[in-house]
Amino acid sequence: MTCPTTKPGMLNVHLLPHTHDDVGWLKTVDQYYYGILSDVQHASVQYILDSVIASLLKNPARRFIYVEMAFFSRWWKHQSSVTQDTVRNLVRQGRLEFVNGGWVMNDEAATHYGAIVDQMTLGLRFLQDTFGSDGLPRVAWHIDPFGHSREQASLFAQMGFDGFFLGRIDYQDKSNRKKMLKMEELWRASESLKPPAADLFTGVLPNNYNPPKDLCWDVLCTDPPIVDDPQSPEFNAKKLVNYFLKLASSQKKYYRTNHTVMTMGSDFQYENANMWFKNMDKLIRLVNEQYLRSVKKDDFFPYADGPHMFWTGYFSSRPALKRYERLSYNFLQVCNQLEALVGPRANVGPYGSGDSAPLKEAMAVLQHHDAVSGTAKQNVVNDYAKQLAAGWGPCEVLVSNALARLSQSKQNFSFCRELNISICPVSQTSEQFRVTLYNPLGRKVDRMVRLPVGDGNFFVKDPNNKSVPSNVVMVPSSYSKTYQWELLFPASVPALGFSTYSVTKVSGRNYQAGNLLGWLRKPKSRVLVIENKYIRATFDSGTGLLMKIENLEQNLSLDVSQGFFWYNASTGDGKSSQASGAYIFRPGGRRPRPVSRWAQISFVKTDLVQEVHQNFSAWCSQVIRLYKGQRHLELEWTVGPIPVNDYWGKEVISRFDTPMKTKGQFFTDSNGREILKRRDDYRPTWTLNQTEPVAGNYYPVNTRIYITLMVHRRLLVDDQRGVGEALLETDTGDKVRGRHLVILSSVSDAAARHRLLAEQEVLAPQMVLAQGSSSPYRSQAAPKMQFSGLRQELPPQVHLLTLARWSSKMLLLRLEHQFAVNEDSNRNLSSPVTLNVEGPISYPAPSTLDPTSVTLRPMEIRTFLASVQWQEAN
Amino acid sequence: MTCPTTKPGMLNVHLLPHTHDDVGWLKTVDQYYYGILSDVQHASVQYILDSVIASLLKNPARRFIYVEMAFFSRWWKHQSSVTQDTVRNLVRQGRLEFVNGGWVMNDEAATHYGAIVDQMTLGLRFLQDTFGSDGLPRVAWHIDPFGHSREQASLFAQMGFDGFFLGRIDYQDKSNRKKMLKMEELWRASESLKPPAADLFTGVLPNNYNPPKDLCWDVLCTDPPIVDDPQSPEFNAKKLVNYFLKLASSQKKYYRTNHTVMTMGSDFQYENANMWFKNMDKLIRLVNEQYLRSVKKDDFFPYADGPHMFWTGYFSSRPALKRYERLSYNFLQVCNQLEALVGPRANVGPYGSGDSAPLKEAMAVLQHHDAVSGTAKQNVVNDYAKQLAAGWGPCEVLVSNALARLSQSKQNFSFCRELNISICPVSQTSEQFRVTLYNPLGRKVDRMVRLPVGDGNFFVKDPNNKSVPSNVVMVPSSYSKTYQWELLFPASVPALGFSTYSVTKVSGRNYQAGNLLGWLRKPKSRVLVIENKYIRATFDSGTGLLMKIENLEQNLSLDVSQGFFWYNASTGDGKSSQASGAYIFRPGGRRPRPVSRWAQISFVKTDLVQEVHQNFSAWCSQVIRLYKGQRHLELEWTVGPIPVNDYWGKEVISRFDTPMKTKGQFFTDSNGREILKRRDDYRPTWTLNQTEPVAGNYYPVNTRIYITLMVHRRLLVDDQRGVGEALLETDTGDKVRGRHLVILSSVSDAAARHRLLAEQEVLAPQMVLAQGSSSPYRSQAAPKMQFSGLRQELPPQVHLLTLARWSSKMLLLRLEHQFAVNEDSNRNLSSPVTLNVEGPISYPAPSTLDPTSVTLRPMEIRTFLASVQWQEAN
């Protein structure tokens, strides 16, 4: 940050004037921006920015840092060009400085790294476009998220930040760091990237992000301002200055340098910046930061702010919103790619005006640490969902325009947004329809398509007009009160391209080959088995529970029992008044209760799928499924509405019991990317005093692993962390369905399996339906039923992280090596890989500076801007 | 106010941006100014003014009005000369305008008109000195006081205001005015002054002083700001504009012109003025006011804001503070006069630096409508008292310097501030001491001096060294636990001058002539009589109560019984939840309960005084007294601490029962000046629906009359008017003593009696004691024991309202005709009177423009600035 000259040999106190503006929490984003609903929370960002700018202008010595571009960019749009010029000057002079600079200050537990990169891009790009290099932040600033992932630090390091400031870390960790003078250290945030690529100076702020006690001079505070008139009965200047000096030197004790920082601001402060600045003007002596030597390699999860107060509940809070965020990430990448592939004709086309910007912004907003984290108020959560939904619309138009262009045909495209509840009018009512699948990955995918249909027979044809086998199977009885059917057929979609399948209904109950009808049946023997070429899963027909999984290829077998349990959410007890809530997970006891010790089961077996349907209770059921050719077992659970009429909040988990000897060790991903080793009741950098044997061992999981997984929660009391509402979702959030994919594999093969599977789950093919057949579009040529945007598939190591339009003549391209060092020994996928991005010919010894030849080392992300010229239709 | 051009034929909506800054209420003045104790009330005037100025600078179309000079002048002092110049420009351009412009917005019920004039002078003078004529307010603005006195309107008219805006008037009155289109009318505020001298355009604001519902855009409000972005889910601009227009036209219906006003602001608003202005900028269309025709002649007391909600409690709330304010008024006039008479040597002299400014400012602050009204929080009341006490100090030095100068002697002056509790170390312990009495009136006064002394004999000598009769009498047993004595002697003090008396203690119990010792005795016959040449009062020895008063001069006799009663303060009942509190008087029933049906009595009779001491209870006693030569009966009551351990709040009254046939009519003064006729259960301008037969007939009384008088109150619950504290004084306020002076007189003589008596009570001689004898000061001449600042006494019609130094070469002089027209028929005191202010020779036909000859008509106040040159000591 831009500070006045420091004084060596003296204690330098850095006063950091800042405001922390949540992009939604107790109020929606628009309510915060304008300052609506002041009775819910007094907070208005428009006034904060008005006020800060005015105050900065009054005294050139004043400084301010601003963080959230979701708000700043909106405010900027509303300013006159005179004001904009004034602000540009302030930024140039370092009087207004941006830190972090993302669209939001994203959550670090429930976010996927791709979405983090996207939201940072949106914010930083706004700054670059508006202020040039003057506006680019030098430090990252995550002063409110509830724990910190290593991946976040790695990403920030790779983005070029000089430092990273944290607010919340575990209270024991912090106390230890103070003692050991480790409040500042170097974070080595990747085991794969070569230092210093993922090294980042990381400082823990002394008082989270709040001002020191008694020195909060905001309209939202009640601390007395400095009264420097000795005649006034309220004269306090002398006392306050003494206090401040004492505070600074006692705080300095925990840091190695002669520098100590005080965060002068907090949530939505500086609405009347004059109050702050007028009082701080008397105290300001800002100086520069210095670096330190100790190194951190793990992360800051889980976060506890006191005994029994583990912020591990939000890893699972509002699973429906979390799922919607992931679906939207998937769809946004599709939308971005098609915009990049097709160019301006994707934006203006036969379906109207298509636009990726609203979904980009909505997705960026969803990364906020009270959004995808599930810790906002219910009405704010509803608004987040609404923002996503509003973003989908113009992206659907864009995708339609692009597909029309690429396929050279105009179809009645229809996006079935309600497939999760088996609703899709086109497939359910049409005699004939087309299914176009777009694959956003750099490699071809094979996938089972599943669509709700009316009871009947269907013919399915592939892009080459060849017949494809299909089944119609019954959905679980718990899904629907009436009989309900879904059509199944295997599809194959080329890299960065689409395939179009045609489906025709055959009237009458005409059971012919390739269209087997799968009726639900009751098991008759003691054990029930589902299997395919690769996997066998065995169930106990008596209890209805999974007993064993076998990997038939590798000849592995694991006894495993799986079922659903719930913890009685604590509402406080003798040890602590802490309740379980949106943030905090605190089970009432160590042992969860089973939802049921057994499940009613039935099964479906066709040539394409084998499923066991388990019904645990009126509000808890599961389908365990094996598709033909699938190498993992899929467990699709449906939980909710969780009953709370006994006045007990419930935290529902899916538990896998196995006889594996793990010594309490397990592994979890970091924002869906690198993997961290965990150990029960253990922290790598300090001696843990474990106060919560369950909650204190929860870690965020985005894409992989676990032994117990919390799936849904419904709570009756607030956990006193500010949201002021019990996590008691009704309506959209009360009943949730999710899937767990289980891989049983040898160590040598595991990484290849879970990396490539996760990629396919996160970036699944996008399905677009169209009634009837297609009509030609802008050409007399026959419609294209299949397309790929790549001349050659990407090798399995390489993930196409981003392909999006950057400007009218530029594309943004991010390529990522998606394996860590030493992760894959089977196929050598953990080695560096070199791509020729221009054509099929690879140069023998490519320079890393040669843009046509790109070498990626394990876990490396490389970003490119490429000139582009879109071809007119051939 | 300075408004843009209006549009004839259209509805013109005047948006009036304003802040209402109480000079003390829930917080002290300094706490409000700086913004201390935000948890008590979020309010900080320093930030309000900072913010308003900044916002005005942003847009030349913006306007603001400011009211309270106590705050503004302080803020002004803290500004740089650059800011001061900027503000001067804003004032010159009419963008910042002052209204009212007094030091405070004074209370209208409990204030004395002299103090009102003083506090307005302090504020207006600051404006004149700072901004010249640009700064002078054109309208008066009393939008919060709890009822409005006619005298206030008269004074404002005489000060030259063009209009007067009111906020609070009785809800029935307001409803009637709306119906009758009398929300604006001409107030003819004096029956004596010739129209239009006391005529003032008076407008009742539509919504007290608050913004219309839903249009409050302050940091303290929760109304949504205008969202004019149609894309925002919070878009509301259209709805708000429609609402505003509807509101304006429905509001306009109650006014006769095409103009309607909306007060855009409230208590301590505009701390972040940008919020208000940013939203108002979209709505502003300011226009000019117009006058109306109907005429009001009465006042706006009592004020009720709903059935059962009469704001008549504050007439008596905190009687100790009210008394202290009156004493301070008296002392300030003495201080002012001596400063004027002596010049700079009063400020710097043998006693140090004397200064009248602190007491002037403290007294101005005390006029605030939450100060002398008794409606501030207890700690704020304590601060008010502290401010007065702090003001007394430098005035005492000034008075000492002045008396030394005028008497040409230096004495050990001592100001006995605790005479009310019979404490004065000098008189109680000295063998010899002097008593100097300064008389601030334009006429000589004769007065009984009363000083606490030790038991013994005293010789008293007058200024001419002649012996003066004196008595030592016992004080009532209820005053003190031990025997306690007070010395009495008659003194005479010349106009605007002083007399010094010498007192010498005679050792031993030497009962000699002129020093009769008055022991308390018990009555022995059935009736007890006290009397002097003019009055006889008769008591029933059985009940101990007053039975009869006789005017021996006029041969009048009135049966009158007097005693103390209390109302059980309502805490709400079935009719209304309204409780009695600091503002509201609401007795629990119509009939008060007697403190006691009888009193224990004893009496004192000496040649100088006759007293009956009544003891009603442990916390209620009274002395009824007749001094030699006194034409009124004095009733000095002592009440408190009012017991509330029965959990009943109590409102204690002194009730006079007489067989007089008054038809419910009575008369009360208006701020101690003109008199208004009252009638039980009646309002002159509308048909009253009386909901509170007791509280609804209470009127403020400052100097005269009544049938029942509330003397003290102690309440256990708050009355929900914002102060948030029960009126439950402890410590300084719990025990209070007061005096009622009763005159029994013929109508023709009454005015002369009560006018001149009130004048003497309000401006009593100031007593200064000095131990030992005097030493010469700056001259070898003998000390002067007597002095008068006037060559000739003023005639009885003329009251010297103000004599004070205005500047180093100017004096401020206010002369007042203190009789109303037709009030005195006996001595023709209600006629105009002409004074020659230069010398004893009166011109035969003086022009009113001739400054040396001043004609005063009944109730007229005339103000002069006079050049002055102080003589060096002769």
Interface residues (C-beta under 8 A of the other chain):
Chain A: T28 D30 Q31 Y34 G35 I36 L37 S38 D39 H42 S44 Q46 Y47 D50 S51 A54 V219 C221 T222 D223 P224 P225 V227 S232 P233 E234 E271 N272 N274 M275 K278 D383 K386
Chain B: T28 D30 Q31 Y34 G35 I36 L37 S38 D39 H42 S44 Q46 Y47 D50 S51 A54 V219 C221 T222 D223 P224 P225 V227 S232 P233 E234 E271 N272 N274 M275 K278 D383 K386
